Amino acid sequence: MILSGAMCAAYGALQAQEPPPAESRSVWDGVYTEEQAKRGEPVYHKECATCHGDAMAGGESAPPLTGGAFLSNWNGLTLGDLFERIRKTMPQNAPGKLKRQQNVDILAYTLSANKFPPGKTELSRQTEFLKEIRFEAVKPETKK
Amino acid sequence: MWLGWTRRALLLIAAGAVSASAALAQYKPKDTEWPSYAADLAATRYRPLDQINASNFKDLEIAWRIKTDNFGNRPEYKLEGTPLMVNDVLYATAGSRRAVIALDAATGELLWIHGEHEGARGANAPRQLSGRGLAYWSDGKDERIFYVTPGYRLICLNAKTGMPVATFGSGGSLDLKLGDDQTIFPDLTTGEIGIQSAPVVAKDTVIVGAAFREGMTPRSMKNNKGYVRGFDVRTGKRLWIFHTIPKKGEFGYDTWMNGSAEYTGNTGVWTQITVDEQLGLVYLPVESPTGDFYGGHRPGNDLFGESLVCVDLKTGQRKWHFQLVHHPLWDMDISSAPILVDIKVDGKAIKAVAQPSKQGFLYVFDRVTGKPVWPIEERKVEVGEVPGEWYSPTQPIPTKPPAYSRNGVSVDDLIDFTPELREKAKAIVARYHLGPVFTPPVASKADGPLGTLTLGTASGGTNWPGGSYDPETHILYAFACNSCVEPIGLVPAPKDVSDMNYVAGVAGKEVTVMKGPGENAGADSPMPSKKPAASTYARMNVDSLPLIKPPYGTITAINLDEGKILWQIAHGETPDLLRSNPAFKEWNLPRTGQMTYNIGTLITKTLVIAGEGQVTTTADHPRGAMLRAYDKQTGKEVGAVYMPAPQSGSPMTYIVKGKQYIVVAVSGGPYSGEYIAFTLPTESD
């Protein structure tokens, strides 16, 4: 069966919005897009950088969001855990202020700052999907 | 007029647990109890208990645990408290509102809770969250708990019921923003002054210091001042006040040239105060004056900034003082309790006081006369060139004991796992001014130097948890961050940011106000300002590895009879990022310790106990941090138990109903605050 152009486009759009079927994925599998990270950057600077620093190096009030301590804090957990921490408790003086889409875009920007690879699909803003992406500090060895 | 109303849940008055117990003729602290924030008024963090020892430490189990999430209106992720234990009851500050909780010390059952809802005044406090602890007082009959709220009010509670004691202050509370020999500006609600440390009760006096916002980018050269006060423990009447910034006519006023003592502020005592009740002397560790890194608006030595001051317990009169840093420019505020140590040097018994510090020096003085036990020499230091700044040509440097943690930065301190990494590190630091301790900050230039690279300044060495002391062996123990590198650069401050000429910053980046720990994090807080922080915590790493070579964090044992280092170990598992590096095995590294700054040590009859400040995942344990025990004579590790999160408050220990417990606060990252109590398994297990 040959898909019409319109159907191809519709199918393509569907692919961009929804995450692939549930399988074992980690932050090394291209789980956000460059565009999403670019959207998150100005939101980060407006809402987060006052405490976490404009280079995410942290300050005395807030820990860094890149580097060894950050990676080991979340290693073994999921992006859903990190997302919920942001969504429920950040920014520290007005938690819940940001919309889900803003929070997940900030998360994408944080992943890009930590040099996790971008990919073709955006991070979903639904916690249950984010819980299926493992946060692994170290790139797993390539499977044979 | 402030009309506070309080909520307390009176859950249970258990006759057994909370009664006045056998009527005590006069309250005398027992060795099995922990009646003071730092164990005792000498701040030893020591208890002569050894039911928990090297043979069984690894078998410790969690006896009980309590999360602090619901003691305020949001969870806290920075739980720094050390509880007290008296008469089988554990008292602690907890939660984003800094409530006080009383627990059955054997089971962790909540007995009562008291919380103050301070509204806008609490929200504007410079030091928020649950703070470091509280104080206990008893005359043998009445038992009371004292603590200071984020909004800077001293509260006195009945220890049995948690109810405010009506005869203290005004209905149980004292407004510390009043009666402070200054008018707190701009007003009592928003005026910047507070405290996070525990008050001290000695004889019948309650002593309270003061804290402010972080001082790297102050909004003004003018600020409220951090005087120290002593109050009557029964009535709250002010007994005395010590002006850490002297008033006109007082000794030290002219060390602030051009009348700068009039408007300069800060210079408070935000950390733990110690008292010798027998001698009737109080030891005050004073912080930096306004402007941690720039002092052009306060020329002169600035007494008593960054000084150890001894005052009379009854009158607050200064007996002696020693300024550790003249004209402070490095945020080397005295960050921890001055520890009272009875030592024997060259055959002579000395009642001494030992002060750990961020700069890695231990300053030891005769605590009666103030005379240094070993010479402290005034040595010439580099004079800087920041426009308008005033510099002290010399700084005091102790000759003994040797520095126990790095201060100053040289190429030799850089990562050296491979020659390539060392070269990369050298390229990074080429953009900074390097030098030994007391190398002055520089004006930041985009093409270099970006700043002065420092160790042993803002978060270096020993911070608020302080050290511990073993009165049996005369050995002092201190954790230190040996690698907490910080670049200090100054940039002209835009007028809408500060009225100071210079504040901390990096050339080319927008300058705004850096926020302090817990600021705006409390239960009632408003929104922050919107501009990004020009962080002086620039990313200091080489290929994701720390710029400074190990050991990253250490515990040092110092023999105070000899002024010598007995042993030094790296404290903390090697971080995940190093161990998972493909080249890790080639580097052949011993355990590196961890780069954290807030670890307190606990000393018992045989052990030094301290938890890790960072999470790791190893073959031995899932993601978490370990509570480690070391032989106190040799530093050899003798046991470790798992904690689900890093140690964020200093551990304490006690015996109740014949069983020894260790209680420690954990929190950080994804893990909200929790007090965890460990004990040995029961015989039947």
Interface residues (C-beta under 8 A of the other chain):
Chain A: H45 K46 A49 T50 C51 G53 D54 A55 A57 G58 G59 E60 S61 A62 P63 P64 T66 G67 G68 A69 L71 S72 N73 W74 N75 G76 L77 D81 L82 R85 T89 P91 Q92 N93 A94 P95 A137 V138
Chain B: R74 P75 Y77 E214 A458 S459 K509 E510 T512 M514 K515 G516 P517 G518 E519 N520 A521 S525 P526 M527 P528 S529 K530 K531 P532 A533 A534 S535 Y537 A538 R539 N541 S544 P546 P575 D576 L577 L578 S580 M595 Q614 V615 T616 T617 P622 R623 G668 G669 P670
